[in-house]
Amino acid sequence: MTTPASPLHIAERIVEAVLAQKLAPGDRLGEQELADNFAVSRTVVREAMVQLQARGFVQVQPRKGWFIVQPSADEARDAFSARRIIEAGILQEAGKPLQKVIGNLRKHIAHEKDAIEEADAATRAFLLADFHVCLAEQMGHKLLADTLRDLTARTTLAATLYQSTHSASQSCAEHEGIVQALEDGDTETAKQLLIEHIGTVERSLEFEPEAPGEAQAADRLRAALAPVGRMGG
C-alpha cells in the first residue's frame, strides 16, 4: 500500500520544480489539481502551502488561490548576497581531506554536462542549481545545505523572472573551476571563484520583468511536478 504524500513531501516537490525551472514566478498552484496529483486531501495540500508560504515561495491571493512568488529586485539581490556569505563560509572551513568530496563533485559536474549535451532543460537547470547544495552537503554542512537549497531556489525564481543571460555551459565551466581549485588545495581561490560565479549570475539578470502569463493549466502543473533526474551514485 502506497504511503500518502505528506505536506513536507509536496512542498519539497514544488521546490524541486522551481529549481528545475518547471514552475515559474506567478504560476498558480491549484489546490484541487495538487490534491489530485498527489492523491491527498486539499487539507494536506493547504498544509504544504502554508509551509511554502513560511519559506517565502508562495503567496495566497483572496478568491484566486496560491501562486509562486515573484521576487522583487531587492529580494533577489538579498538572496544572492545571502548565498555569497553562506557559500564562502562553507569553503572557508575546507580543512579536512577532500578526496571523496572532489570525487562526488566531479560526478555531479559530469551529470551537468550530460544534461547540457542532451538538451534536457529541466534536469540541466536542477543540477546546475543543486551543485551548490551538493557542495554544502559534501562539506558536511547539512543544516546549511537545507538553507542553501531554499536560497538557491529563490535565486532561480529571480533568474527566471528577470531573464538571466548566464548560459548553462558557462555555469558548468565555473563549477569546474571551483572544484579544480579545491583539488589543488587552493581554498582561497576556490572561494573567490565561487563568489565571482554567484556575482556573474546576479549581474546577468535584467531587472525589467515582463508581465506574467495566464494561470497554468492542470496538465502543466502535473508535468512540472514530475520527479527530476538526480545525480548518480
C-alpha positions in Angstrom: 0.0 0.0 0.0 1.4 3.4 -1.0 2.0 5.8 1.8 0.1 9.1 1.2 2.2 12.1 0.4 3.0 14.3 3.4 2.8 18.1 3.3 6.6 18.2 3.5 6.9 15.9 0.5 4.6 18.0 -1.5 6.4 21.2 -0.5 9.8 19.7 -1.5 8.5 18.5 -4.9 7.3 22.1 -5.6 10.7 23.5 -4.6 12.4 20.9 -6.8 10.1 22.0 -9.7 11.2 25.6 -9.0 14.9 24.6 -9.1 14.3 22.8 -12.4 12.6 26.0 -13.7 9.4 23.9 -14.4 7.5 26.3 -12.1 7.9 30.0 -12.7 7.1 33.2 -10.8 3.4 33.9 -11.0 2.4 30.3 -11.7 -0.9 29.3 -10.0 -0.9 26.2 -7.7 -4.5 25.0 -7.7 -5.4 23.1 -4.5 -7.6 20.6 -6.3 -5.0 20.0 -9.0 -2.4 19.4 -6.4 -4.7 17.2 -4.4 -5.4 15.1 -7.5 -1.8 14.9 -8.5 -0.6 13.7 -5.1 -3.7 11.7 -4.2 -4.3 13.6 -1.0 -6.9 15.8 0.5 -7.0 19.5 0.0 -6.3 19.9 3.7 -2.9 18.2 3.2 -2.2 20.5 0.2 -3.1 23.6 2.3 -0.6 22.4 5.0 2.1 22.2 2.3 1.2 25.6 1.0 1.4 27.1 4.5 4.9 25.6 4.8 5.9 27.1 1.5 4.4 30.4 2.4 6.6 30.5 5.6 9.6 29.7 3.4 8.8 32.5 1.1 7.9 30.5 -2.0 4.2 31.0 -2.4 1.6 33.6 -1.6 -2.2 33.5 -1.5 -4.4 35.9 -3.3 -8.0 36.2 -2.0 -10.6 34.3 -4.1 -7.8 33.3 -6.6 -5.6 30.8 -4.7 -2.0 30.1 -4.3 0.7 31.4 -6.6 4.5 31.1 -6.9 6.0 34.4 -5.6 7.5 36.9 -8.0 10.6 38.3 -6.1 11.3 42.0 -6.3 14.8 43.2 -7.5 15.7 43.9 -3.9 14.6 40.5 -2.7 16.6 38.9 -5.5 19.7 40.8 -4.6 19.3 39.9 -0.9 19.1 36.2 -1.8 22.2 36.4 -3.9 24.0 38.3 -1.1 23.0 35.6 1.5 24.3 32.9 -0.8 27.6 34.6 -1.1 28.0 34.8 2.6 27.0 31.2 3.3 28.8 29.6 0.4 32.1 31.5 1.1 31.8 30.4 4.7 31.4 26.8 3.7 34.6 26.8 1.7 36.5 28.8 4.3 36.2 25.7 6.6 37.6 23.4 4.0 40.4 21.9 6.0 39.7 18.2 6.0 40.8 15.7 3.4 38.8 16.5 0.3 39.4 13.4 -1.9 35.9 12.0 -1.6 34.3 15.4 -1.8 36.2 16.2 -5.0 35.1 12.9 -6.5 31.5 13.4 -5.8 31.5 17.0 -7.0 33.2 15.8 -10.3 30.4 13.2 -10.7 27.9 16.0 -10.3 29.6 18.1 -12.9 29.6 15.1 -15.3 25.9 14.8 -14.9 25.6 18.6 -15.6 27.5 18.1 -18.8 25.3 15.1 -19.8 22.1 17.2 -19.3 23.6 20.1 -21.3 24.6 17.8 -24.2 21.2 16.1 -24.2 19.4 19.4 -24.1 17.4 18.2 -21.0 16.4 21.6 -19.8 14.7 20.7 -16.6 17.4 18.3 -15.4 20.1 20.7 -16.5 18.6 23.6 -14.5 18.1 21.4 -11.5 21.7 20.1 -11.5 23.3 23.5 -12.0 21.4 24.8 -9.0 21.9 21.7 -7.0 25.7 21.9 -7.4 25.7 24.5 -4.6 23.6 22.4 -2.3 25.7 19.4 -3.1 28.8 21.3 -2.2 27.4 22.2 1.2 26.3 18.6 1.8 29.7 17.2 0.7 31.4 19.6 3.1 29.3 18.2 5.9 27.0 21.2 6.4 23.5 19.6 6.5 21.7 22.5 8.1 23.3 25.0 5.8 22.6 22.7 2.8 18.9 22.9 3.7 19.1 26.7 4.0 21.1 27.0 0.8 18.5 24.9 -1.1 15.8 27.5 -0.3 18.1 30.4 -1.2 19.2 28.8 -4.4 15.5 28.2 -5.3 14.8 31.9 -4.6 17.6 33.0 -6.9 16.4 30.5 -9.5 13.0 32.3 -9.4 14.8 35.6 -9.9 16.8 34.2 -12.8 13.5 33.0 -14.4 11.7 36.3 -13.8 14.5 38.6 -14.7 15.6 36.7 -17.9 19.0 35.5 -16.9 21.5 35.6 -19.8 24.0 33.3 -18.0 24.4 30.2 -20.1 24.4 26.6 -18.7 27.8 25.9 -20.3 29.3 28.9 -18.5 27.8 27.8 -15.2 29.2 24.3 -15.6 32.6 25.6 -16.5 32.7 27.9 -13.5 31.7 24.9 -11.3 34.6 23.0 -12.7 37.0 25.9 -11.9 35.8 25.9 -8.3 36.3 22.1 -7.9 39.7 22.3 -9.6 40.9 24.9 -7.1 39.7 22.7 -4.2 41.5 19.8 -5.7 44.6 21.9 -6.0 44.3 22.7 -2.3 43.8 26.4 -3.0 40.8 27.1 -0.8 41.1 30.9 -1.2 41.0 30.7 -5.0 38.0 28.3 -4.8 36.2 30.8 -2.5 36.9 33.7 -4.8 35.8 31.8 -7.9 32.6 30.8 -6.1 31.8 34.4 -5.1 32.6 35.6 -8.7 30.3 32.9 -10.1 27.4 33.9 -7.9 28.0 37.6 -8.8 28.2 36.8 -12.5 24.8 35.1 -12.4 23.3 38.0 -10.5 24.7 40.6 -12.9 23.2 38.6 -15.8 19.7 39.5 -14.7 17.7 42.2 -16.3 15.5 43.8 -13.6 12.7 44.7 -16.0 10.4 41.7 -15.8 7.7 41.0 -18.4 4.1 40.7 -17.3 3.3 37.2 -16.1 1.2 35.0 -18.3 -2.2 33.4 -17.5 -2.6 30.9 -14.7 -1.2 27.5 -15.7 -3.4 24.6 -16.7 -3.6 21.4 -14.6 -1.7 19.3 -17.1 1.3 21.8 -17.0 1.3 21.7 -13.2 1.3 17.9 -13.3 4.2 17.8 -15.7 6.1 20.4 -13.7 5.9 18.2 -10.5 7.2 15.0 -12.2 10.4 13.9 -10.5 13.6 15.4 -11.9 16.7 13.4 -12.8 19.2 13.5 -10.0 22.9 12.9 -9.6 24.0 9.3 -9.9 25.7 7.3 -7.2 
